[in-house]
Amino acid sequence: MKQSHLSSLIFTRPLNHLCLAAILFFLSASLNAQELSKLPYVPTPQIVVDEMLKMAGVTAKDFVMDLGSGDGRMIITAARTFKASGVGVDIDSKLVELSNKQAKADGVGDRARFIEQDMFKADISKATVVTLYVLPDFMEKLRPKLLAELKPGTRIVAHDYYMSEWYPDRQHMLTVPEKVKANGTDKAYLYLWIVPSVVAGDWLIEFNAVGNRRLLVALTIDQRYQMLNLSAEGALGEMKIEKPLLRGDEISFSLTFGANPYQFTGKVSDGKMEGTAVTPGNSQLIPWRASRLPAGKK
């Protein structure tokens, strides 16, 4: 992948709301191929490649994209070891040619290919996994593109550098002696993000509580990437809601009706949520659904 030998983190302006992702992506278009071509090439150690793909949980069902693919080892390893398909994107034509030759030599040319392109212009919408080893400044500028183009649930794994404000879902440190010469440290830092669904706003939950009582609950969600702040209100006023969790298109939270706590789990799709709820000591699954309310209609 391409990176410099700088060890300090350089951050640009934070992204205040997930819904601004597409707008900020177009504002970042000032980065061009000439800037990308100036970045020195430093290969990712193979042990780091292996761990990044494991961290992302890559399987044969995945389509992996590596932005700044260098000698192609990330995509080739994904195809050879994990049986995935993928595309590597790099601005260096010689590295792209080398990578395609190596993929064929390794017998994975049908599943691993490489294209010469500016990573900011690449179509990443089909990716289920994106891998990165680029400078922090580039990470910040890539973030709007990642959020605007990738589907909820897509995994993003980065080596050494992370995105400010968007906290990783997981992180891991490795000891890699071969990094010392190029980076001045034997530590490799890996970060995993799961692209979240956009759930911010007002929702109306419908479900049948214990005793087959039909209940309606007004739910308000404030969102910053995968971090949620929830409030709920029923016919008798404010309700206790806790432990919100959003991973891709999967959402869960605990909601208390009177003295009865319910654990809700469900999926987000096309402005709706659907799932099941359970109460302690009762294995019965209670179906629930929620619809997004128009602005001002709570």
Residue pairs with C-beta under 8 A, 6 or more apart in sequence:
1 41
1 42
1 43
1 44
1 66
1 68
1 69
1 70
1 74
1 132
1 133
1 134
1 159
2 36
2 39
2 40
2 41
2 42
2 68
2 70
2 90
2 91
2 133
2 134
3 39
3 40
3 42
3 68
3 133
3 134
3 135
3 160
3 161
4 39
4 40
4 135
5 40
5 42
5 182
5 183
5 184
6 135
7 183
7 184
7 185
9 136
9 161
9 162
9 164
10 135
10 136
10 137
11 136
11 137
11 140
11 164
12 137
12 140
12 141
13 140
14 164
14 165
15 21
15 24
15 143
15 144
15 147
15 165
15 166
17 200
17 224
18 147
18 196
18 198
18 200
18 223
18 224
18 225
19 198
19 200
20 144
21 143
21 144
21 147
21 148
22 144
22 148
23 144
24 143
24 144
25 144
25 145
25 148
27 144
28 120
28 141
28 144
28 145
29 120
31 120
31 138
31 141
32 118
33 91
33 118
36 68
36 91
36 118
36 119
36 120
37 91
37 92
39 68
39 134
39 135
41 70
41 92
41 95
42 133
42 182
42 183
43 70
43 71
43 73
44 52
44 70
44 73
44 74
44 133
44 159
45 176
45 178
45 179
45 188
46 73
46 77
47 174
47 176
48 159
48 174
48 176
48 188
48 190
49 73
49 74
49 77
50 77
50 81
51 172
51 174
51 188
51 190
52 74
52 131
52 157
52 159
52 190
53 64
53 74
53 77
53 78
53 81
53 82
53 129
53 131
53 157
55 157
55 170
55 172
55 190
55 192
56 62
56 64
56 129
56 131
56 155
56 157
56 192
57 155
58 64
58 78
58 82
58 84
58 129
59 82
59 83
59 84
60 82
60 83
60 84
61 84
61 128
62 78
62 82
62 84
62 85
62 86
62 128
62 129
63 84
63 85
63 86
63 87
63 126
63 127
63 128
63 129
64 74
64 75
64 78
64 84
64 85
64 86
64 87
64 127
64 128
64 129
64 130
64 131
65 86
65 87
65 88
65 89
65 122
65 124
65 126
65 127
65 129
65 130
65 131
66 72
66 74
66 75
66 86
66 87
66 88
66 89
66 130
66 131
66 132
67 89
67 119
67 122
67 124
67 130
67 131
67 132
67 134
67 142
68 89
68 90
68 119
68 132
68 133
68 134
69 75
69 88
69 89
69 90
69 95
69 96
69 99
69 114
70 88
70 90
70 95
70 99
70 133
71 95
71 98
71 99
71 102
72 88
72 95
72 98
72 99
72 100
72 102
72 103
72 112
72 114
74 86
74 88
74 131
75 86
75 87
75 88
75 99
75 103
75 112
75 113
75 114
76 99
76 102
76 103
76 106
76 108
76 112
78 84
78 86
78 112
78 129
79 85
79 86
79 103
79 106
79 108
79 111
79 112
80 106
80 107
80 108
80 112
83 111
84 111
84 129
85 111
85 112
86 111
86 112
86 113
86 129
87 112
87 113
87 114
87 115
88 96
88 99
88 112
88 113
88 114
88 115
89 114
89 115
89 117
89 119
89 122
90 96
90 99
90 114
90 115
90 116
90 117
90 119
91 116
91 117
91 118
91 119
92 116
93 116
95 114
96 114
96 115
96 116
99 114
100 109
100 113
100 114
103 109
103 112
103 113
103 114
106 112
115 122
119 134
119 142
120 141
120 142
120 145
123 149
124 130
124 145
124 146
124 149
124 150
125 149
125 150
125 151
127 150
127 154
128 151
128 153
128 154
128 155
129 154
129 155
129 156
129 157
130 146
130 150
130 154
130 155
130 156
130 157
131 156
131 157
131 158
131 159
132 139
132 142
132 156
132 157
132 158
132 159
132 161
133 158
133 159
133 160
133 161
134 142
134 158
134 161
135 161
136 161
136 162
139 158
139 161
139 162
139 163
140 163
140 164
143 163
143 166
146 156
146 195
147 195
150 156
150 195
151 195
152 195
152 196
152 197
152 248
152 249
152 268
153 194
153 195
153 247
153 248
153 249
153 250
154 194
154 195
154 248
155 192
155 193
155 194
155 195
156 192
156 193
156 194
156 195
157 190
157 191
157 192
158 190
158 191
158 193
159 188
159 189
159 190
160 183
160 188
160 189
161 191
162 168
162 171
162 189
162 191
163 193
165 224
165 225
166 193
166 225
167 225
167 226
167 227
168 191
168 192
168 193
169 192
169 193
169 194
169 226
169 247
170 191
170 192
171 189
171 190
171 191
171 192
172 189
172 190
173 187
173 188
173 189
173 190
174 187
174 188
174 189
174 190
175 186
175 187
175 188
176 186
176 187
176 188
177 186
179 185
179 186
179 187
179 188
180 186
193 226
194 226
194 247
194 248
195 248
196 223
196 225
196 226
196 246
196 247
196 248
197 246
197 248
197 249
197 251
197 268
198 223
199 221
199 223
199 228
199 246
199 251
199 268
199 273
200 221
200 222
200 223
201 220
201 221
201 292
201 293
201 295
202 218
202 219
202 220
202 221
202 292
202 293
202 295
202 297
202 298
203 218
203 219
203 220
203 221
203 273
203 290
203 291
203 292
203 293
204 216
204 217
204 218
204 219
204 290
204 291
204 293
205 215
205 216
205 217
205 218
205 219
205 232
205 273
205 288
205 289
205 290
206 214
206 215
206 216
206 288
206 289
206 290
207 214
207 215
207 277
207 286
207 287
207 288
207 289
208 214
208 215
208 286
208 287
209 215
209 257
209 260
209 262
209 286
210 260
210 279
210 282
215 234
215 235
215 257
216 234
216 235
217 232
217 233
217 234
217 239
217 255
218 232
218 233
218 234
218 293
218 298
219 230
219 231
219 232
219 241
219 290
220 230
220 231
220 232
220 298
221 228
221 229
221 230
221 244
222 228
222 229
222 230
223 229
223 246
226 246
226 247
227 246
228 244
228 245
228 246
228 253
229 244
230 241
230 244
230 253
231 238
231 241
232 238
232 239
232 240
232 241
232 255
233 239
234 257
239 255
239 256
239 257
240 255
240 256
241 253
241 254
241 255
241 256
242 253
242 254
243 252
243 253
243 254
244 251
244 252
244 253
245 251
245 252
245 253
249 267
249 268
249 269
250 265
250 266
250 267
250 268
251 264
251 265
251 266
251 267
251 268
251 273
251 275
252 263
252 264
252 265
252 266
253 264
254 261
254 262
254 263
254 264
255 261
255 262
255 264
255 277
256 262
260 279
261 279
261 280
262 277
262 278
262 279
262 286
263 277
263 278
263 279
264 275
264 276
264 277
264 288
265 275
265 276
265 277
266 273
266 274
266 275
266 276
266 288
266 290
267 273
267 274
267 275
271 291
271 292
272 289
272 290
272 291
272 292
273 289
273 290
274 287
274 288
274 289
274 290
275 287
275 288
275 289
276 285
276 286
276 287
276 288
277 285
277 286
277 288
278 284
278 285
278 286
